[in-house]
Each structure stands twice: as structure tokens, then as C-alpha cells.
Amino acid sequence: MVLLLYRIKANIPVILMGETGCGKKSLVIKLNQILNGRKTIIKTINIHPGITDEIIYKRMEEVNKEAEKLKNGGKKYWIFFIEMNTYLSLSLFKEIIY
């Protein structure tokens, strides 16, 4: 958890890996509560084999617009991709993260 905290503070993207249902999302939500007192918005995007690049681009555009609005109020925005490893085009996520 400390290493995760350091990466978040340094604005470095974080990838959590683990079995389905092991608590990755719960960990992120709890960490948000500890760090920000819930001042950070967490957006969850479920990834599945049927999702396309276009859908992901559209969702990211929506998230970016929402994040810009919140930025002026001092809030942050975290995006949590669920089951990212099931997506066929992982290069798209590399582009998003970097």
C-alpha cells in the first residue's frame, strides 16, 4: 500500500493485478478515503472482450471533460479500469496511461 501511495503522489499510473474479487477496487476506494477524504472522484470503466476502441475513446473523452470541470474546484479524478487484461488491444491502454 505504501508503494501504491508513492506512485499516486508522484502522478505515476498504477496497475493492480490480482484474482477477480480479491479487493483491488476496495483497496483503491479506501486509499482514496485516507488520502483525500473522498475529494477525489473515482470513475470505474468495465472492460470486456466486446468493448471497442471507439467506446473506450468516447468514455475517455467524457472523463476528460468531467475532470476539467472538477479541476477548477480542486478535486482530482481517478479512473479505474476493471479487467483491463481481457481487452485485445492493450496498446490503447498504454497510449492512455502515457
C-alpha positions in Angstrom: 0.0 0.0 0.0 2.9 2.4 0.7 4.4 1.8 -2.8 0.9 2.5 -4.3 0.8 5.7 -2.3 4.2 6.8 -3.5 3.2 6.2 -7.1 -0.1 8.1 -6.7 1.7 11.1 -5.1 4.2 11.1 -8.0 1.3 11.0 -10.6 2.6 7.7 -11.9 -0.1 5.4 -13.3 -0.7 2.3 -11.2 -1.7 -1.2 -12.4 -3.1 -3.5 -9.7 -3.2 -7.2 -10.6 -5.0 -10.0 -8.7 -7.7 -12.5 -8.9 -11.3 -11.4 -9.6 -12.9 -10.4 -6.3 -9.7 -10.1 -4.3 -10.4 -6.5 -3.3 -8.5 -4.3 -5.8 -11.3 -1.8 -6.2 -12.0 -1.8 -2.5 -8.3 -1.0 -1.9 -8.4 2.0 -4.2 -11.6 3.3 -2.7 -10.2 3.0 0.8 -6.9 4.6 -0.2 -8.9 7.5 -1.7 -10.8 7.9 1.6 -7.5 8.0 3.5 -5.6 10.3 1.1 -8.3 12.7 0.0 -11.3 12.4 2.4 -13.4 11.5 -0.7 -12.4 14.7 -2.6 -11.3 12.5 -5.5 -13.9 11.2 -7.9 -13.3 7.5 -8.9 -14.7 6.5 -12.3 -15.0 2.8 -13.0 -14.8 1.6 -16.6 -15.6 -2.1 -17.0 -13.6 -3.7 -19.8 -14.8 -6.8 -21.6 -14.0 -8.6 -24.8 -17.0 -7.0 -26.6 -15.8 -3.4 -26.0 -14.2 -1.5 -28.9 -11.6 1.2 -29.2 -14.3 3.7 -30.1 -16.2 3.0 -27.0 -13.1 3.5 -24.8 -12.2 6.7 -26.7 -15.7 8.0 -26.1 -15.7 7.2 -22.4 -12.2 8.8 -22.0 -13.4 12.0 -23.7 -16.3 12.1 -21.2 -14.0 11.5 -18.3 -11.6 14.2 -19.5 -14.5 16.7 -19.8 -15.7 15.9 -16.3 -12.1 16.1 -14.9 -11.6 19.5 -16.4 -14.7 20.8 -14.7 -13.6 19.4 -11.3 -10.0 20.6 -11.7 -11.1 24.2 -11.0 -12.7 23.1 -7.7 -9.5 21.5 -6.6 -10.8 17.9 -7.0 -9.0 15.0 -8.7 -10.2 12.3 -10.9 -9.1 8.7 -10.8 -10.0 6.2 -13.5 -10.2 2.5 -12.5 -10.3 0.1 -15.5 -11.7 -3.2 -14.4 -10.5 -6.4 -16.1 -8.2 -4.5 -18.5 -6.3 -7.6 -19.2 -9.3 -9.1 -21.1 -9.0 -6.4 -23.7 -7.4 -7.4 -27.0 -5.7 -4.1 -27.8 -3.6 -3.4 -24.7 -1.6 -0.8 -26.8 -4.6 1.5 -26.4 -4.2 1.5 -22.7 -0.5 2.1 -23.0 -1.4 5.2 -25.0 -4.0 6.3 -22.4 -1.6 5.8 -19.5 1.3 7.6 -21.0 
